[in-house]
Amino acid sequence: MAFDFPTLAFIAFAATAAVAALATISARNPVHATLWLVLTFFSVACTWIVGGAEFLGIVLVLVYVGAVMVLFLFVVMMLDVDMAPKREGFVRYLPVGLVVAVVMLVQMLVLIGVRAATDTPLADAGDVPNTTWLARALFTGFMLPFEVAAVILTVAVIAAVMLTLRRRPGARHQNPSEQARTRAQDRIRMVSMPAELPPTPVQEGEGTP
């Protein structure tokens, strides 16, 4: 069974995503797990681009690699993980970072080769652009699953905040109910101060005799 170049590239991207996902869940260091997760997202984005879903691939790179990784590190900081030993020594993070960077560079070069080898789009839905077709599919036939996914993500965000919200001694907290019941006179205090004229400066030659 003969495979063309785009098919081989798709298989390579999928295998890389599977290996990187396995490395993500098996890494003990959260920084290493973040780097492997970046490679996982980028490899999945490459499979979508090869399959013709360019918009989904670009959104995956921009949203997940650019935003979710920051959210991941933010959650790690909220969980009070002792990151001081993990911040010591930049050199030990360099091998994993170099491996991820080299693999991503190779994947970008392969994508350029795939797009150069195929003159027409790989997944053509007629004369409708990919973004237009995706918007119509999401808000027509897949409207209910799309809304259900949005509700699930919202509940997950609220649950994550509630699980990590702990009372620590010495930390300052806000009470929204007390803030809502605040009155103007509780925030502003009018003080009556009599005006006092400054003393008149004594000019030369006006001293007491």
Secondary structure, DSSP 8 states (H G I E B T S, - for coil): ----HHHHHHHHHHHHHHHHHHHHHH-SSHHHHHHHHHHHHHHHHHHHHHTT-HHHHHHIIIIIIIIIHHHHHHHHHHTT---HHHHS-SGGGHHHHHHHHHHHHHHHHHHHHHHHH-SS-SS--TTS-HHHHHHHHHTTTTHHHHHHHHHHHHHHHHHHHHHH----TT-----HHHHHT--HHHH----------------TT----
